[in-house]
Amino acid sequence: MENIIKLNQKNLVEISTKITSPTYNRSEIKTGIVHVGIGGFHRSHEAFYTDLLLESEAQKDWGICGVALLDFDTKIYNILKEQDGLYTLIIKELDGSLTKQIIGSMVEVLYAPESPIKVIEKMASPDVKIISLTITEGGYNYNEATGEFNFENPLIQHDLETPSAPKTIFGYLTQALKLRKEKGLKGVTIQSCDNIQGNGHMTEKMLLSYVKVAEPTLVSWINENVSFPNAMVDRITPATSALDIEKLKETSGIDDGWPVVCEPFKQWVIEDNFAAGRPAWETVGAQFVKDVVPYEKMKLSLLNAGHSVLGILGALYGYSTIDEAANDADISSFLRIYMGNEVTPTLGDLEGVNLKNYKFSLIQRFGNIYIKDQIERICSESSAKIPIFILPTVYAQLENNRTINHAAFIIAAFAIYSVGVNENGSQLMIKDAMEAILTEKAILSRNNPAPFLEIESIFGQLKNSKIFLEAYTDAYQNIVKNGIEKSVKDINSTVLNKI
């Protein structure tokens, strides 16, 4: 392979002759945003929008300092550090073509475990107006059963005992906000970019719960100086594969250690509630609104839940990618019925949204054969995803005496999935913080399915609903007796309405 160019700032001029690259002078960009969590989604979404924005002369104060928070983020940190924060975004179009561009909005990169003080000081910099987060659903450290902050987490205990060398986002934010207060600085916006309904409210509640214990005198300053806008984020961004990296070398001659692949669709709806100014993201496609709730509820209940449905059923079928599951006629039919009969009645009025078109677009997006989103990735941390994506639909349907049969089937399939073996005898890789208890309860449920619902941190008091328990038990027993494929066909055949 000839003429392969290593991606970094020094080589950017030469690279720009091959693919679209930043035209702005990155050395002139001031860091206005600290973003924690520099994985694929941030780099296909907020960093992408910000890169578009930086092409405008008037928006030079909004560069991003990317923070790798966790010990196992060493690899991505080292790669992005070597590449001066640059990376390639590869958009996989529906026709199989690739749209590629270099993203330059991440002008600094820090590794928190190596330099906690540097990260705290950067968050407390007077230039920084926004601290944004992509820390996954599980990163918010709350107990689903109680809705409260989990102080039993050993990492939280560490942060309380060793505040100057924190390990969690709450430890970092607390020390940074304390330093901002001590410096007499103005406030800051903390912006969640995670798939949680009311993600701004959740961030505020969890942070204040921690601060009340760690630094109680800081609470009133946060209440007066820090804002927590809610936001809905959307762009399917699968894990980057070795094949993606090699294909980039072959087609563009660029050596990028960790490019990002994503779908063409993108959406970002943000509550306009910023304590210290904000970028004009609306000029590059974001939407600022007064109330994000209807949009995020729609997205979490349809797209994110849809992903979990395809992942769990697809895993039991023996599929390895989401597009395979989405293009299976029976699984697709199951998902359409679930979205149409069980989710849609819970969404209420969505002004300006053509819900039917949105649901059809989801089926098309899930079925994009070029994305190849791994089912293993989608099923990871399902214990944190199901309470957010699926259970609100269940509770709303039960409250209104409406059907929950397909949702109960999904939970039954999740229980069987959690044993760790599909019905073909193939091992399933369970990647979940609650793996031990999931497996234990799943095995106990083989003869009597009820014990799986006893995991209160996931299911709360759902086990006490006779209607749900009956539907769940029937579904579980049908899957065990008839196999997943016949069971999906059978439950679909009982329902006529779809989408």
N, C-alpha and C positions, 0 to 999 in steps of 0.2 A: 504494500500500500504506500503510495507516494504522496508527497505534499500534504501531510497531515499537520495541522496547525493546532498547537495547544491553546485552549481558551484561557486568556488572561488579558489584562488591560494593555500590556505592551503589544500584543498581537491584534488588538481590536480593529485597527485601521485596515490591516490585511484581511481580517475575517469579514469586515463590512463589504468587501468586494464579492463575497460569496453568498451571504444571507443578510437579511435586514438586521441592523444593529443600531444602538443608540446614536443619535446625532448630537445630543447634548454633551457638554463637557462635564464628565463625572466628577472631576476635581473641584468644580465650582458648586457642586450640590451640597447643601447643608443638611445634616441629619435632623429631621423633625419628628420622625417616628421610630420608636424602638419596638420591634416585633419579636415576640417569644414563640418559637416553634417554626423552624425554617424547612419543614418538610415540603412535600409536593404541593399540597393544597394552597398554602400561603403563596408559593411561588407561581402557581397558575392563576391566582385570584388577586389578592390585594397588591402583591408586588407587580403583577401584570398591569392592573389599572393604574398604579402609581408610575410605572414606566411610561405609559401613554401620556400621563399628565406632565411628566418632566420634559417632554418634548416641547411643552409650551414655555415660553420665556418667562412668564409671570409666576411660575410655580417651582422655583428653585430651592425652596426651603423645606421640601418634603421628601428628602432622601430617607432610606430605611437602614437602620442598624439591626441586622438579624442576630438573634440570640439563640444559641443551641443550649437548652436548659439542662438536659439529662446526660448522665454518664455515657449512655450508649449512642449519643449524638456525635461522638468523636469523629467518625468517618465523614459525615456530611459537613461538619465544621472544617475539617482539614481540607476537603476538596474545595469548598467554597472560598476558604482562605487563600489557597493556592491560585484560585481563579479570580481573585480580587472581587468576590461577590457576584461575578458574572455567571450566567448559565443560559442554556438554550431551552426555549419553550417550543415544544413540538405539538401542534394541534392536528389531531387525526380526524380529517374531514370524513363525512359519511360516504363519499365516493372512493375513499382509500388514499386520496392525495394527502400530502403532509405540508402544512404551513409552518415554517420555522422562523424564529427570530431570537436574537440575543436580548436578554432582559438585563438592564443595568441599574435598576432602582435600589438594589441592595449595595450601598456604598461602604458599609462597614459590617464586619462579622465578629462576634464575641462568643467564647465558649465559657459558660457560666461555672462549671465545676473547677475550671482552671483559674478563673479570675472573678470570684463573686463580687469583690469590691468594685472592680471595673464596671461590671454590669449595673450594680446599684448606682454608681456615680453617673453612668450614662443615662439611666432612667431619670436621674435627678438633674440632668443638664438643663439649663435655662432654654436651650434651643429646642428641646424635646417637648412637643405639645400633645402627642398621642403615644400611649403604650398599648399596642394591640396584641392579641393572643390567638394562637391556634394550638391548643393544648389537649385536644380531643375531649369527648364527653366525660371520660373518667378522670380528667385532670382537675375537675372542679371540686372533688373531694366531699361530695355530699351523700348522705344516706337516703336512698330512694324511699324507704319505708317511713322515715321521719321527716325528710326534707331538710334535715339539719346538717351542719358541718361535722365532719368526722374527726374528732380530736384524738381518736385512738390510732390513727395512721402513724406508724413509727417515724415517717419523714416529717410529719407535722410536729411530733414531739421533739425531734432533733432541732427543728427551726426555732421552737420556743426556748430550747436550752442553749442554742448556739446561733443567735440572731445575726451575727456578722458573717457567717458562712452558711447561708440557707441552701436548702435543696429543693424547695417547692416554690411555685409561683407566688404563693401567699407570703412566704418569708421575704422574697425579693421585693415585691410590691410594698410591703409594710416598711421595710428599711429605706426604700427609695422615696416613699412619700414622707417619711419622717425626716429624711435629709432635705427634701424640698421645703418642708415647713421650717426647718432650722435655718435654711438659707434665705428665707423670706420670699421664696419664689411664688409666682402665680400658680394656679391649679393646672390640672392635666386631665386628659380624657383617657379612660381605660376602655378599650374597645374589643369586645369578644368577636371572634370570627368563627366560632364553633357552632355545631348543629345542636343547639339547645334552644327550646322555645323560651323567649324572654331571656336571651343569653346575657344581656346587659344587667337585668335585674338579678339574675343568678350570680353573676360576677360580683355585684355590689353586696348581695346578701352574704356570700361566702367570705369575701374579703373582710367585711365588717365583723363577722363572727370571729374571725381569727384575730383581727386588730383589737377587739374588746378584751381579749386575753393577753395578747402579746404586747400591745402598746395602747392601753385604754385612753390615754390623754390625746391620742391622735384622732379619735373618732369624730369629734366635732369639726376638726379641720378638714377631714375627708368629706363630711357632709356638706361643708360650705364651698369646697374648692375642686372637687373631683366629680366628673360626670361619667355615666355608664350607659351609652346609647345601645339600644337593642338593634340587632341587624339580622337579616336573612341572607345567607351566602349559598351560592349554587354553581358548581362546575365539577363534573365527574372527572376525577384525576387519579387514575390507577397508579400503582407502584411502577417505577421505571425498571425495565428489564435490561439484562446484558445485551439482548438483541437490539433494543432501542439505541443503546450506546454505540454498538457496532454499525448499525444502519446509518446513524448520523455521521460517523467517520466515512463510510462508503459513499454516501450521497452528497455530503457537503465538505468533507475533508477536515472536519473539526473534531478535536479530541476534547470532549467534555466529560468529566468524571461522573457527573450526576445531572443530566438534563431532566426536564419534566415533560411528561406527555399528558394531554388532556383532550377533552371533546371540544367542539367549536362553541357550544352553548355556554353562556355565562350570565349570571344575574347577581346583583348586589343591591339590596334594599336596606336603607339605613335610616334610623331615627335621627332627625337633625337636632342633636343634643350634645354639643361640644363645648367644653369649658374654656378652651384656649385657642379657638380657631381650628380650621380644618382645611384639607385640600379640596379643590373644586372637582371632586371625583365625578360629579354629575355631568361634567363636560366630556367625559370619556365613557359614559354609559351607565354609571351607577344612578340609583334613584333615591333621593332623600324624601322622607315622608314623616308625618306626625305620629302615625301608629303602624308599627311593623307587624303586629300580632296576626292579622289575617293572612299576610303573605308567608310568615314563617310557619304558621300552623299548617297551611296548605303544603308547603314544601317538606316539612318534617313528616307529615302524615302520609304523603304520597310518594315523593322521591326517596327519602331516606328509608321509610318503611318498605317501599317497593324493593329497594336494594336488599334489605334484610330478608324479605320474602324470597326473592330470587336466590339469594345466597344460601339460605337454610335448605330450601327445597332442592336447589341445584346440587348442593353437597350430597344430599341423600340419594339423588339420582345418579351421582357419580360424575357430574360435570366439574370442570375446573375453572371455567370463566363465566362471567355474568352474561355475556352475549349468547353463550350456548343455552343457558337456562331461559333467557328471554325469548329465544327463537324456538323453544320447545312449545308446541301448540297447546298442550295441556297446562303447563306452568303459566304460559302467557294468559290463557283463559282464566286460570285461578286468580292471577293478579288483577285482571280487568274486573272480575266479579268483586273481589275484595275492595278495590278502589271505588267501584261504582255503588255497591250496596251497603258497604260498612263505613268507608271513610267519608264519602261525599256528604251523607246526611249530617255529619258532625261539623262541617266547615262553615255553615251559615252563608251569609251574603258576602261575596268577594267582589267589591266594586272594581270595575275595569279589568276583570280577569275572565277570560273565556275558559271555564273549568274543563269543559269537554275537550277543547283543543289542547289544553295543558296536559291532560291525562294521555291523549293520543301521542303527544310529543314525547312523553316519558317512555312509552313503549318503544318508540323509534330510537330514542337515546340509549336505552338499556340494550337494545339489539344491535348497536353499532359494532360490526364484526371486527373493526380495526382497533377498538379500544382495548379489548382483552383484559378487562379488569378481573383480577384473580378473586375467585370465590373465597379463598382462604383469607384474603385481606378484608373483604366485606363482612365475613363472619367473625372476625377478630373483635374482642371486647363486646360481644353481643349482650352480655349481662348489663352493660351500661347503655346500650342502644335501645333495647326492647322497651324499657320503661319510658323512654323519651319518644320513640317513634311509633310504637304499636299500642301500648297500654292506654294512653289517653283516648284512643278510638274505642277501645273496649269499654272503658268506664262510661264514656258518653253514650254509647249504644245501650249499655245495660240500664243506665239512668232513664233512657227514653223507651225502654222495652222493645228495642229493635234487635235485629239479628247480629250475632257475634260468631257464627259458625266458622267462617273462614279464618278469623283471628284466632279462635280456639284451636283450629287445625294447625296454624303456624306455631303456636306455643307447644302443642303436642309434638310437632316435627322438631322443634328446638330441643325438647326433652330427649328425644331419640337421638338427635345429632350429638347431644352432650355426652352420650355414652362413649363416643370417640371412634365408632366404627359404623360405616354405612351397611346397607343390607346386602351389598356385594362382597362384604368382608374386608373392604379396603379401609385402612386406617385414616381417620380424619384428624387433622392437626388443630387442636383446640388452643387458640391463643387468647387467653382471657385472664384478667386479674383474679377472677373467681373460679378458675379452672378446677381446683380441688373440690370445692363444695358442689359445683355443677355436676362433676363426674360422680361424686358420691351420691347425690340425690337422684341423678339419672339412673344409676344402677339400681338403687332402691325402688325405683318406679317401674321396673320391668314387669312386676306382677300386679302391682297396684299403682297407677299413674299419679296418685295424689301427692306423694312426698315431694315431687319436684316443685309444686306450687308453694311449698312451705318455706322457700327461700325468700324471706320477707324483704330483704334489701333490694330484691328485684321486683317481686310480685305484690308486696304490701299485704293487704288482707283479701286479695282476689280469691284465695282458697275458700273463703266464706260465702262466695256467690254460688248458690246451687245451680243456677242456670249455666254459668260459665263452667263450673266443675263437670257438669254432665256433658256439655258439648266437648270439652277438652278430653274427658275420659273416653267418650265414644270415638273421637278422632284418633286418639292414641291407640286404642284397641284395634281400630280398623287398619291403621298403618302396620301394626305388628302382624295382624292376621293376613292381610291382603297385599302388603307391600306398598311402597310409596306411590308408584305409578298408578296402580289401579285405584288407590284411595283418592288420589287427586282427580282422576276421571270421574269417580263416583260422586264426590262432593260437588264437582262442577255440574254434573247432570241434574242435580236437584234444584239448580237455580237457572232462571232464564235471563234475568237482567244482567247486563254487563256495561260498565262505564257509565 
